Amino acid sequence: MDEMSEITESGFRVTVPKETSFRFCDCPAYQRLSGLCLKEMDIGWWDKGTSRLLLIELKGEEVWREFDKSKVAAHEHMLTALKGKLTDTLLMLVAVWIETGVGKELSKSLPALVRQYPGDGKLGFVFLVDTPASRSPMLTAVKDDMNKELEGRMRLFGVRRVAIVNLAVAQDIGIPVERQA
């Protein structure tokens, strides 16, 4: 049986195999760069069942407080923040794959399975946002805008769409996540 890593963040607990998962925030090379406006997604995980590298970001219900203040401003803020996390995470992975100096340093902290480009269509980006049913239409609008704005970047890697989902959908698509007790 694989040794498991349990990641608790934003009110969620994700349990993934230690051997095939990582967190950029735990990488010394990333820690040296994090103060330079470089963002990361919460979890990277090579899903052996689907032979895909999944990058997962967890957002708690606090994100909806911004929507209550100003729906337009919050929509733009969420869109900008999520796009930035995805883009920066992708840049770090590309640095690993093309073996830049920093990429080689990052690589030391990553599972062997993710140190090389996995191939077109083998990357998945999932943003899990704690979303009450009454907020689902707002989440859908963010997802649609995000996919429109990232379409070109995603096509470079054979990614059709970025997933922005609630807990139930995340579990349905096989993300090993549950609400933190």
C-alpha positions in Angstrom: 0.0 0.0 0.0 1.3 3.5 -0.9 2.2 5.9 1.8 -0.3 8.8 1.7 0.1 12.5 2.1 -2.8 14.4 3.6 -3.1 18.1 2.6 -5.5 20.2 4.6 -6.2 23.7 3.2 -9.2 26.1 2.9 -11.5 23.7 4.7 -10.7 20.7 2.5 -8.6 17.6 3.1 -7.0 15.9 0.0 -5.3 12.5 0.4 -2.9 11.5 -2.4 0.0 9.1 -2.6 3.2 10.6 -1.3 5.3 9.1 -4.1 3.3 10.8 -6.9 2.3 14.1 -5.3 4.0 17.4 -4.5 3.5 20.9 -3.3 5.5 23.7 -4.9 5.2 25.6 -1.6 7.4 22.8 0.0 10.2 23.1 -2.6 13.2 25.1 -1.5 13.7 26.4 -5.0 10.1 27.8 -5.0 10.4 29.2 -1.5 13.4 31.3 -2.7 11.1 32.7 -5.5 7.8 33.0 -3.8 8.4 36.6 -2.7 8.9 37.6 -6.3 5.2 37.5 -7.3 5.3 33.9 -8.3 2.2 32.0 -7.4 1.6 28.2 -7.2 -1.3 25.9 -7.1 -1.8 23.9 -3.8 -1.2 20.3 -5.0 0.4 18.5 -7.9 -0.5 14.9 -8.3 0.3 12.3 -10.9 -2.9 10.3 -11.0 -1.8 6.8 -12.0 -5.4 5.7 -12.7 -5.8 8.3 -15.5 -2.1 8.7 -16.4 -2.5 12.5 -15.9 -0.7 15.2 -14.0 -3.4 17.1 -12.0 -2.8 20.5 -10.5 -5.3 21.4 -7.8 -6.1 24.7 -6.1 -8.4 24.7 -3.1 -10.5 27.8 -2.3 -12.7 28.0 0.8 -16.0 29.7 1.2 -14.3 33.0 2.2 -14.0 33.8 -1.5 -17.7 34.5 -1.6 -17.4 37.3 0.8 -15.8 39.4 -1.9 -18.7 38.6 -4.2 -21.1 40.0 -1.6 -19.1 43.3 -1.5 -19.0 43.7 -5.3 -19.9 41.0 -7.8 -18.1 42.6 -10.7 -14.9 43.4 -8.7 -14.9 40.0 -7.1 -15.4 38.2 -10.4 -12.4 40.0 -11.9 -10.3 39.4 -8.8 -11.1 35.7 -8.7 -10.4 35.4 -12.5 -7.1 37.2 -12.2 -6.0 35.3 -9.1 -6.8 31.9 -10.6 -5.3 32.7 -14.0 -2.1 33.9 -12.3 -1.8 30.7 -10.2 -2.3 28.5 -13.3 0.1 30.4 -15.5 2.8 30.6 -12.9 2.4 26.9 -12.0 2.6 26.0 -15.7 5.8 28.2 -16.1 7.4 26.3 -13.2 6.6 23.0 -14.8 7.9 24.1 -18.1 11.2 25.2 -16.4 11.4 21.7 -14.9 10.7 20.0 -18.3 13.2 22.1 -20.3 15.8 21.9 -17.5 16.6 25.5 -16.8 18.8 26.2 -13.8 15.9 26.9 -11.5 13.9 24.1 -13.2 16.6 21.6 -12.2 16.4 22.8 -8.6 12.6 22.5 -8.6 12.9 19.1 -10.1 14.8 17.8 -7.1 11.6 18.2 -5.0 9.2 16.6 -7.5 8.2 13.0 -8.1 10.1 11.4 -10.9 6.9 10.9 -12.9 6.4 14.7 -13.3 9.9 15.7 -14.2 9.3 15.3 -17.9 6.5 16.7 -20.0 3.7 14.1 -19.8 2.4 14.7 -23.3 -0.5 16.6 -24.9 -3.8 16.1 -23.1 -2.0 14.7 -20.0 -2.4 17.8 -17.8 -5.4 18.8 -15.8 -6.1 22.0 -13.9 -8.7 21.8 -11.2 -9.9 24.7 -9.0 -12.0 23.4 -6.2 -14.1 26.3 -4.8 -16.3 25.7 -1.8 -19.6 26.8 -3.4 -23.1 26.7 -2.0 -25.8 25.9 -4.5 -27.0 29.5 -4.5 -23.6 30.6 -5.8 -23.2 28.0 -8.6 -24.2 30.4 -11.4 -21.4 32.8 -10.3 -18.9 30.0 -10.4 -20.0 29.0 -13.9 -19.5 32.6 -15.1 -15.9 32.6 -13.7 -15.2 29.2 -15.3 -16.5 30.3 -18.7 -14.5 33.5 -18.7 -11.4 31.7 -17.4 -11.5 29.1 -20.2 -12.0 31.8 -22.8 -9.0 33.8 -21.6 -6.7 30.8 -21.2 -7.8 28.8 -24.3 -4.6 29.6 -26.2 -2.2 28.7 -23.4 -4.1 25.5 -22.7 -4.1 24.4 -26.4 -0.3 24.6 -26.3 -0.4 21.6 -23.9 -3.5 19.8 -25.3 -5.7 20.9 -22.4 -9.3 21.4 -23.5 -10.7 23.1 -20.4 -9.8 24.2 -16.9 -12.1 22.8 -14.3 -13.6 25.1 -11.7 -15.8 22.9 -9.5 -17.5 22.4 -6.2 -16.8 19.6 -3.8 -19.4 17.2 -5.2 -18.1 17.6 -8.8 -14.5 17.3 -7.6 -15.3 14.0 -5.9 -17.2 12.8 -9.0 -14.2 13.4 -11.2 -12.0 11.4 -8.9 -10.2 14.0 -6.8 -9.6 12.3 -3.4 -11.0 15.2 -1.4 -13.4 15.7 1.5 -14.5 18.5 3.7 -12.2 19.0 6.6 -13.8 17.7 9.8 
